[in-house]
Amino acid sequence: MGYLDRFSLEGKTALVTGAAGGIGQAIAVAYSKAGAKLILLGHRNNLDETTQLIEEGGGSAHQVIIDLEDVESLPAYCEDLLSQFQIDILVNNAGIIRRDEASDYSIDNWNAVMNTNVNALFLLTQHLARPMLERKEGKIINIASLLSYQGGVYVPAYTASKHAVNGLVKAFSNEWAKDGIQVNGLAPGYIATNNTKAIREDEKRNQSILERIPAGRWGEAEDLTGAAIFLASEASNYMNGHTLIVDGGWMAR
């Protein structure tokens, strides 16, 4: 096997949650180009664009519509998926953000964020990892955040959820590394997606962010794809419980 062959995903099946756009879409398309078959998971019938991009590149994708806030239904969905596919790579990318001052933050907002960002991630990982454990092989990548390390403002639930996502990287890895499962995280910096549109349109906030990023620009979703392929490939077989930060240098400041 050549050195670069270790980055190939040929013959693998990857499930990417939150695959309709942004980071999830970029990772799904990159995995397809690296040779993987894709299962795209979204909560609305809005996966056609990602599917089209994959098919235009000669790949294949299967769409699955699941509401991740409905955590009670997730075990049955997982069993259905596992009856159809062998999932080799799981990317827990789906997440939501609800903004408000901490003193006014509603329990409904808190529960919505925690159900989608943490509880659903835990259940999907728990169920979809079981066949990986039996095969002694698999890759699990949790999409974390700079707010896995910092507090942010007006996003207490999102911050708590992303700290939890980072913690689960370590917790799962501590149990499963011995079984040939690599569980790692990927923490994007400030990426130009729909989730950050409001911040980018705030001239003062946008400028303060750019001034701290040594690279001098917002990231694009495609900036994360090299790291995502690495974490899903044989090239990362001895990486366990680590969250790789791709942030243009933000955390170095």
C-alpha positions as a LaTeX table, in Angstrom:
\begin{tabular}{lrrr}
\hline
Residue & $x$ (\AA) & $y$ (\AA) & $z$ (\AA) \\
\hline
Met1 & 0.00 & 0.00 & 0.00 \\
Gly2 & 1.36 & 3.41 & $-0.97$ \\
Tyr3 & 1.48 & 6.22 & 1.54 \\
Leu4 & $-1.38$ & 8.17 & $-0.02$ \\
Asp5 & $-3.49$ & 5.01 & $-0.29$ \\
Arg6 & $-3.90$ & 5.18 & 3.49 \\
Phe7 & $-6.13$ & 8.24 & 2.96 \\
Ser8 & $-8.49$ & 6.39 & 0.61 \\
Leu9 & $-12.06$ & 5.62 & 1.71 \\
Glu10 & $-12.64$ & 3.17 & $-1.14$ \\
Gly11 & $-15.08$ & 0.43 & $-0.20$ \\
Lys12 & $-16.29$ & 2.22 & 2.96 \\
Thr13 & $-19.80$ & 3.42 & 3.80 \\
Ala14 & $-20.04$ & 6.70 & 5.69 \\
Leu15 & $-23.07$ & 8.15 & 7.44 \\
Val16 & $-23.00$ & 11.94 & 7.82 \\
Thr17 & $-25.65$ & 13.68 & 9.92 \\
Gly18 & $-26.72$ & 17.21 & 9.09 \\
Ala19 & $-25.66$ & 16.63 & 5.50 \\
Ala20 & $-27.97$ & 19.11 & 3.75 \\
Gly21 & $-25.49$ & 21.96 & 3.62 \\
Gly22 & $-22.48$ & 23.66 & 5.14 \\
Ile23 & $-19.93$ & 21.50 & 6.90 \\
Gly24 & $-21.96$ & 18.28 & 6.61 \\
Gln25 & $-22.39$ & 18.69 & 2.88 \\
Ala26 & $-18.71$ & 19.48 & 2.33 \\
Ile27 & $-17.60$ & 16.43 & 4.30 \\
Ala28 & $-20.07$ & 14.14 & 2.53 \\
Val29 & $-18.96$ & 15.28 & $-0.92$ \\
Ala30 & $-15.29$ & 14.96 & 0.05 \\
Tyr31 & $-15.82$ & 11.43 & 1.37 \\
Ser32 & $-17.49$ & 10.47 & $-1.89$ \\
Lys33 & $-14.54$ & 11.82 & $-3.86$ \\
Ala34 & $-12.26$ & 9.77 & $-1.59$ \\
Gly35 & $-14.19$ & 6.61 & $-2.57$ \\
Ala36 & $-16.87$ & 6.16 & 0.11 \\
Lys37 & $-20.55$ & 5.45 & $-0.38$ \\
Leu38 & $-22.67$ & 7.94 & 1.53 \\
Ile39 & $-25.70$ & 7.80 & 3.78 \\
Leu40 & $-26.98$ & 11.35 & 4.17 \\
Leu41 & $-29.06$ & 12.06 & 7.25 \\
Gly42 & $-31.20$ & 15.18 & 7.54 \\
His43 & $-34.37$ & 16.28 & 9.32 \\
Arg44 & $-36.16$ & 17.65 & 6.24 \\
Asn45 & $-36.44$ & 16.66 & 2.61 \\
Asn46 & $-33.55$ & 18.96 & 1.71 \\
Leu47 & $-30.78$ & 16.51 & 0.88 \\
Asp48 & $-31.19$ & 16.65 & $-2.89$ \\
Glu49 & $-28.45$ & 19.23 & $-3.46$ \\
Thr50 & $-25.86$ & 17.15 & $-1.59$ \\
Thr51 & $-27.01$ & 14.01 & $-3.40$ \\
Gln52 & $-26.70$ & 15.78 & $-6.75$ \\
Leu53 & $-23.16$ & 16.98 & $-5.98$ \\
Ile54 & $-22.15$ & 13.44 & $-5.04$ \\
Glu55 & $-23.73$ & 11.86 & $-8.10$ \\
Glu56 & $-22.21$ & 14.46 & $-10.42$ \\
Gly57 & $-18.83$ & 13.35 & $-9.08$ \\
Gly58 & $-19.60$ & 9.73 & $-9.86$ \\
Gly59 & $-20.54$ & 8.70 & $-6.31$ \\
Ser60 & $-23.68$ & 7.33 & $-4.70$ \\
Ala61 & $-25.78$ & 8.53 & $-1.79$ \\
His62 & $-28.77$ & 7.24 & 0.16 \\
Gln63 & $-31.02$ & 9.75 & 1.92 \\
Val64 & $-32.47$ & 9.25 & 5.39 \\
Ile65 & $-34.91$ & 11.74 & 6.94 \\
Ile66 & $-34.87$ & 11.69 & 10.75 \\
Asp67 & $-35.85$ & 14.31 & 13.32 \\
Leu68 & $-32.97$ & 14.08 & 15.79 \\
Glu69 & $-34.95$ & 15.97 & 18.43 \\
Asp70 & $-37.26$ & 12.93 & 18.60 \\
Val71 & $-34.72$ & 10.93 & 20.57 \\
Glu72 & $-37.21$ & 8.26 & 21.60 \\
Ser73 & $-37.48$ & 7.09 & 17.97 \\
Leu74 & $-33.75$ & 6.91 & 17.27 \\
Pro75 & $-33.05$ & 3.32 & 18.39 \\
Ala76 & $-35.62$ & 1.97 & 15.93 \\
Tyr77 & $-34.22$ & 4.14 & 13.12 \\
Cys78 & $-30.75$ & 2.84 & 13.89 \\
Glu79 & $-31.85$ & $-0.78$ & 13.73 \\
Asp80 & $-33.48$ & $-0.13$ & 10.37 \\
Leu81 & $-30.29$ & 1.45 & 9.03 \\
Leu82 & $-28.17$ & $-1.42$ & 10.28 \\
Ser83 & $-30.46$ & $-3.93$ & 8.59 \\
Gln84 & $-29.64$ & $-2.25$ & 5.26 \\
Phe85 & $-26.04$ & $-1.06$ & 5.55 \\
Gln86 & $-22.68$ & $-1.78$ & 7.08 \\
Ile87 & $-21.65$ & 1.61 & 8.41 \\
Asp88 & $-17.89$ & 1.99 & 8.59 \\
Ile89 & $-17.67$ & 5.73 & 9.30 \\
Leu90 & $-20.04$ & 7.83 & 11.42 \\
Val91 & $-19.80$ & 11.63 & 11.34 \\
Asn92 & $-21.91$ & 13.27 & 14.03 \\
Asn93 & $-22.21$ & 16.70 & 12.46 \\
Ala94 & $-25.87$ & 17.68 & 12.99 \\
Gly95 & $-26.41$ & 20.47 & 15.47 \\
Ile96 & $-28.64$ & 23.43 & 16.19 \\
Ile97 & $-28.08$ & 26.72 & 17.97 \\
Arg98 & $-30.59$ & 28.88 & 19.84 \\
Arg99 & $-29.51$ & 32.36 & 20.95 \\
Asp100 & $-30.71$ & 34.34 & 23.96 \\
Glu101 & $-29.32$ & 35.92 & 27.11 \\
Ala102 & $-28.57$ & 33.34 & 29.79 \\
Ser103 & $-30.94$ & 35.06 & 32.25 \\
Asp104 & $-33.83$ & 34.62 & 29.81 \\
Tyr105 & $-32.89$ & 31.33 & 28.17 \\
Ser106 & $-35.96$ & 29.09 & 27.97 \\
Ile107 & $-36.01$ & 25.45 & 28.95 \\
Asp108 & $-37.57$ & 24.69 & 25.56 \\
Asn109 & $-34.52$ & 26.14 & 23.80 \\
Trp110 & $-32.22$ & 24.29 & 26.20 \\
Asn111 & $-33.92$ & 20.94 & 25.62 \\
Ala112 & $-34.06$ & 21.35 & 21.84 \\
Val113 & $-30.33$ & 22.02 & 21.64 \\
Met114 & $-29.33$ & 19.29 & 24.08 \\
Asn115 & $-31.57$ & 16.70 & 22.43 \\
Thr116 & $-30.17$ & 17.36 & 18.96 \\
Asn117 & $-26.55$ & 18.08 & 19.81 \\
Val118 & $-25.92$ & 15.61 & 22.64 \\
Asn119 & $-28.68$ & 13.07 & 23.26 \\
Ala120 & $-29.15$ & 12.19 & 19.60 \\
Leu121 & $-25.38$ & 12.01 & 19.09 \\
Phe122 & $-25.05$ & 9.66 & 22.06 \\
Leu123 & $-27.83$ & 7.35 & 20.89 \\
Leu124 & $-26.69$ & 7.23 & 17.26 \\
Thr125 & $-23.13$ & 6.49 & 18.32 \\
Gln126 & $-24.19$ & 3.88 & 20.86 \\
His127 & $-26.33$ & 1.91 & 18.40 \\
Leu128 & $-24.33$ & 2.32 & 15.20 \\
Ala129 & $-21.05$ & 1.46 & 16.93 \\
Arg130 & $-22.18$ & $-1.98$ & 18.09 \\
Pro131 & $-21.51$ & $-3.71$ & 14.75 \\
Met132 & $-18.21$ & $-1.83$ & 14.51 \\
Leu133 & $-17.24$ & $-3.29$ & 17.87 \\
Glu134 & $-18.10$ & $-6.77$ & 16.63 \\
Arg135 & $-15.97$ & $-6.25$ & 13.49 \\
Lys136 & $-13.17$ & $-4.58$ & 15.50 \\
Glu137 & $-13.05$ & $-1.73$ & 13.02 \\
Gly138 & $-14.68$ & 1.68 & 12.58 \\
Lys139 & $-14.28$ & 5.44 & 12.61 \\
Ile140 & $-16.42$ & 7.90 & 14.57 \\
Ile141 & $-15.95$ & 11.65 & 14.19 \\
Asn142 & $-17.82$ & 14.14 & 16.37 \\
Ile143 & $-18.02$ & 17.69 & 15.06 \\
Ala144 & $-17.13$ & 19.86 & 18.03 \\
Ser145 & $-16.58$ & 23.64 & 18.07 \\
Leu146 & $-14.40$ & 26.41 & 19.40 \\
Leu147 & $-17.15$ & 26.56 & 22.04 \\
Ser148 & $-16.01$ & 23.13 & 23.18 \\
Tyr149 & $-13.20$ & 25.18 & 24.79 \\
Gln150 & $-14.71$ & 28.64 & 25.30 \\
Gly151 & $-17.95$ & 30.05 & 26.69 \\
Gly152 & $-19.30$ & 32.30 & 23.98 \\
Val153 & $-22.16$ & 34.72 & 24.60 \\
Tyr154 & $-25.93$ & 34.18 & 24.34 \\
Val155 & $-25.49$ & 30.47 & 23.57 \\
Pro156 & $-25.40$ & 28.64 & 26.93 \\
Ala157 & $-27.02$ & 25.45 & 25.62 \\
Tyr158 & $-24.84$ & 25.30 & 22.52 \\
Thr159 & $-21.71$ & 25.84 & 24.62 \\
Ala160 & $-22.73$ & 23.14 & 27.10 \\
Ser161 & $-23.59$ & 20.77 & 24.26 \\
Lys162 & $-20.27$ & 21.25 & 22.48 \\
His163 & $-18.33$ & 20.71 & 25.69 \\
Ala164 & $-20.30$ & 17.47 & 26.04 \\
Val165 & $-19.54$ & 16.48 & 22.44 \\
Asn166 & $-15.84$ & 16.90 & 23.16 \\
Gly167 & $-16.17$ & 14.90 & 26.36 \\
Leu168 & $-17.92$ & 12.05 & 24.57 \\
Val169 & $-15.00$ & 11.85 & 22.13 \\
Lys170 & $-12.81$ & 10.94 & 25.09 \\
Ala171 & $-15.36$ & 8.77 & 26.90 \\
Phe172 & $-16.17$ & 6.59 & 23.88 \\
Ser173 & $-12.51$ & 6.41 & 22.89 \\
Asn174 & $-11.42$ & 5.25 & 26.34 \\
Glu175 & $-13.72$ & 2.23 & 26.05 \\
Trp176 & $-13.48$ & 1.42 & 22.35 \\
Ala177 & $-9.88$ & 2.13 & 21.27 \\
Lys178 & $-8.90$ & $-1.38$ & 22.35 \\
Asp179 & $-11.57$ & $-2.75$ & 20.00 \\
Gly180 & $-10.18$ & $-1.06$ & 16.90 \\
Ile181 & $-12.60$ & 1.88 & 16.88 \\
Gln182 & $-11.07$ & 5.32 & 16.50 \\
Val183 & $-13.26$ & 8.02 & 18.04 \\
Asn184 & $-12.03$ & 11.54 & 17.44 \\
Gly185 & $-13.38$ & 15.06 & 17.06 \\
Leu186 & $-13.08$ & 17.90 & 14.60 \\
Ala187 & $-13.51$ & 21.43 & 15.93 \\
Pro188 & $-14.18$ & 24.04 & 13.25 \\
Gly189 & $-13.27$ & 27.64 & 13.84 \\
Tyr190 & $-15.38$ & 30.47 & 12.45 \\
Ile191 & $-16.78$ & 28.98 & 9.24 \\
Ala192 & $-18.98$ & 30.83 & 6.75 \\
Thr193 & $-22.22$ & 28.81 & 6.97 \\
Asn194 & $-25.90$ & 29.60 & 7.58 \\
Asn195 & $-25.31$ & 29.16 & 11.33 \\
Thr196 & $-22.87$ & 32.10 & 11.33 \\
Lys197 & $-24.69$ & 34.35 & 8.87 \\
Ala198 & $-26.03$ & 36.68 & 11.58 \\
Ile199 & $-22.57$ & 37.17 & 13.06 \\
Arg200 & $-20.97$ & 37.89 & 9.69 \\
Glu201 & $-23.64$ & 40.48 & 8.95 \\
Asp202 & $-22.90$ & 42.26 & 12.24 \\
Glu203 & $-20.10$ & 44.59 & 11.06 \\
Lys204 & $-18.58$ & 45.20 & 14.50 \\
Arg205 & $-18.67$ & 41.53 & 15.56 \\
Asn206 & $-17.39$ & 40.36 & 12.19 \\
Gln207 & $-14.43$ & 42.74 & 12.37 \\
Ser208 & $-13.50$ & 41.70 & 15.90 \\
Ile209 & $-13.49$ & 38.05 & 14.84 \\
Leu210 & $-11.34$ & 38.68 & 11.78 \\
Glu211 & $-8.84$ & 40.63 & 13.85 \\
Arg212 & $-8.22$ & 37.59 & 16.05 \\
Ile213 & $-7.86$ & 35.00 & 13.26 \\
Pro214 & $-4.21$ & 34.88 & 12.16 \\
Ala215 & $-5.28$ & 33.58 & 8.73 \\
Gly216 & $-7.21$ & 36.82 & 8.30 \\
Arg217 & $-10.41$ & 35.31 & 6.95 \\
Trp218 & $-13.44$ & 33.21 & 7.82 \\
Gly219 & $-13.06$ & 29.55 & 7.00 \\
Glu220 & $-14.99$ & 27.78 & 4.28 \\
Ala221 & $-16.62$ & 24.40 & 4.84 \\
Glu222 & $-14.17$ & 22.88 & 2.35 \\
Asp223 & $-11.29$ & 23.92 & 4.63 \\
Leu224 & $-12.35$ & 21.10 & 6.97 \\
Thr225 & $-12.45$ & 18.29 & 4.43 \\
Gly226 & $-8.78$ & 17.32 & 4.53 \\
Ala227 & $-8.90$ & 16.82 & 8.29 \\
Ala228 & $-12.23$ & 14.98 & 7.99 \\
Ile229 & $-10.81$ & 12.54 & 5.43 \\
Phe230 & $-7.74$ & 11.97 & 7.60 \\
Leu231 & $-9.88$ & 11.12 & 10.65 \\
Ala232 & $-12.01$ & 8.70 & 8.60 \\
Ser233 & $-9.11$ & 6.93 & 6.92 \\
Glu234 & $-6.46$ & 4.37 & 7.85 \\
Ala235 & $-3.99$ & 7.23 & 8.15 \\
Ser236 & $-5.46$ & 8.01 & 11.60 \\
Asn237 & $-5.48$ & 4.45 & 12.94 \\
Tyr238 & $-3.40$ & 5.37 & 16.00 \\
Met239 & $-5.28$ & 8.57 & 16.82 \\
Asn240 & $-7.75$ & 8.10 & 19.66 \\
Gly241 & $-9.73$ & 10.54 & 21.79 \\
His242 & $-8.32$ & 13.66 & 20.12 \\
Thr243 & $-10.20$ & 16.70 & 18.80 \\
Leu244 & $-8.46$ & 18.32 & 15.84 \\
Ile245 & $-8.98$ & 22.09 & 15.70 \\
Val246 & $-9.19$ & 23.71 & 12.25 \\
Asp247 & $-9.61$ & 27.41 & 12.96 \\
Gly248 & $-7.16$ & 29.53 & 10.96 \\
Gly249 & $-5.15$ & 29.96 & 14.17 \\
Trp250 & $-7.90$ & 31.38 & 16.41 \\
Met251 & $-6.99$ & 29.22 & 19.42 \\
Ala252 & $-3.31$ & 30.09 & 19.09 \\
Arg253 & $-4.09$ & 33.72 & 19.94 \\
\hline
\end{tabular}
